[in-house]
């Protein structure tokens, strides 16, 4: 597996996950901050099905494979995996990252996978988000233009 190869080469594997539906500057800055915490960044992307479960029937706007393609085009992202579960717990368990990153809007006790990462001696880092940048806000603004 990709993460094991990185570790063999004495690298630190950083993992984050999300929908990344409409890529915006907040996403790019968040991923750059996450990448700075280690040697490689792996991103878990919610499948279309899991996005609908978590965000509602009108999401995602962008299909899962296209979201993964956009993320892989970023210099900060080394690997992308699409996961179909409602939470990323299974993929975090499989990858076993050294660092798990989530946005600072997540309470520490509600970060999925924290137990797995900390049990292996890894750490969980909450990264500050860029104010004024959210996919939901972009969608609301666009919809407002057409109503």
C-alpha positions in Angstrom: 0.0 0.0 0.0 1.1 3.6 -0.7 1.2 4.6 3.0 3.4 1.7 3.9 5.9 2.5 1.1 6.1 6.1 2.4 6.8 4.9 6.0 9.5 2.5 4.8 11.2 5.5 3.3 11.1 7.1 6.7 8.2 9.3 5.7 5.3 10.7 7.6 1.9 10.0 6.2 -0.7 12.7 6.6 -4.4 11.9 6.0 -7.4 14.1 5.7 -10.8 13.5 4.2 -13.9 15.3 3.0 -16.3 15.9 0.2 -14.3 18.6 -1.7 -17.3 19.2 -3.9 -16.5 22.6 -5.5 -12.8 23.2 -5.1 -12.2 26.7 -3.8 -9.3 28.6 -2.1 -10.3 27.4 1.3 -9.7 23.8 0.2 -6.4 24.6 -1.4 -5.1 26.4 1.7 -6.3 23.6 4.0 -4.6 20.9 1.9 -1.4 22.9 1.8 -1.5 23.3 5.6 -2.1 19.5 5.9 0.7 18.6 3.5 3.1 20.7 5.5 2.6 18.4 8.5 4.4 15.4 6.8 6.1 13.9 3.8 3.0 12.8 1.9 -0.7 13.7 1.9 -3.4 11.2 1.2 -6.9 12.5 0.9 -10.0 10.4 1.4 -12.9 11.6 -0.8 -16.5 10.7 0.1 -18.3 8.7 -2.6 -21.3 10.3 -4.2 -23.5 8.0 -2.2 -22.0 8.9 1.1 -22.2 12.6 0.2 -25.9 12.3 -0.3 -26.2 10.6 3.1 -24.2 13.3 4.8 -25.2 16.4 2.8 -28.5 15.7 1.3 -30.0 14.7 -2.0 -28.8 17.8 -3.9 -25.1 17.0 -3.3 -22.6 16.4 -4.6 -22.5 18.9 -7.4 -19.3 17.3 -8.9 -19.1 13.5 -9.3 -16.6 11.6 -7.1 -14.1 10.7 -9.9 -13.9 14.3 -11.0 -13.4 15.5 -7.4 -10.6 13.0 -7.0 -9.1 14.1 -10.3 -9.1 17.8 -9.3 -7.5 16.9 -5.9 -4.7 14.9 -7.6 -3.9 17.8 -9.8 -2.9 19.8 -6.7 0.8 19.9 -5.8 0.0 19.3 -2.2 -1.9 16.1 -2.7 0.0 12.8 -3.3 -2.8 10.3 -3.3 -6.6 10.2 -3.3 -8.9 7.3 -2.3 -12.6 7.4 -2.7 -14.5 5.8 0.2 -18.1 4.7 0.3 -18.8 4.4 4.0 -20.8 7.1 5.8 -17.6 7.9 7.9 -13.9 7.5 7.0 -13.2 5.2 10.0 -12.5 2.1 7.9 -10.2 3.9 5.5 -8.3 5.6 8.3 -7.9 2.2 9.9 -6.6 0.7 6.7 -4.2 3.6 5.9 -3.0 4.0 9.5 -1.7 7.6 9.0 0.8 9.2 11.3 -1.1 12.5 11.3 -4.8 12.9 10.9 -5.9 16.4 9.9 -9.4 17.9 10.1 -10.7 21.5 10.1 -10.7 23.4 13.4 -14.5 23.5 13.1 -14.5 19.9 14.2 -14.5 19.3 18.0 -11.6 17.1 19.0 -13.9 14.4 20.5 -15.9 14.2 17.3 -13.0 13.6 14.8 -13.6 10.2 13.3 -10.5 8.0 13.3 -8.9 9.8 16.2 -8.9 6.6 18.3 -7.1 4.7 15.5 -4.4 7.3 14.9 -3.7 8.0 18.6 -3.6 4.2 19.4 -0.7 3.8 16.9 1.1 6.8 18.4 0.1 9.3 15.8 -1.4 12.7 16.3 -4.5 14.5 15.3 -4.2 18.1 14.1 -7.0 20.6 13.7 -6.2 23.2 11.0 -7.8 26.7 11.0 -10.2 27.2 8.1 -10.1 30.2 5.8 -13.1 32.5 6.7 -15.5 33.2 3.9 -14.8 30.0 1.9 -17.2 27.1 2.1 -18.8 25.0 -0.6 -22.2 25.5 1.0 -21.7 29.3 0.7 -20.7 29.0 -2.9 -23.7 26.9 -3.7 -26.0 29.4 -2.0 -24.5 32.3 -3.9 -24.8 30.6 -7.2 -28.4 29.5 -6.5 -29.2 33.1 -5.5 -28.1 34.4 -8.9 -30.8 32.3 -10.6 -33.8 32.8 -8.3 
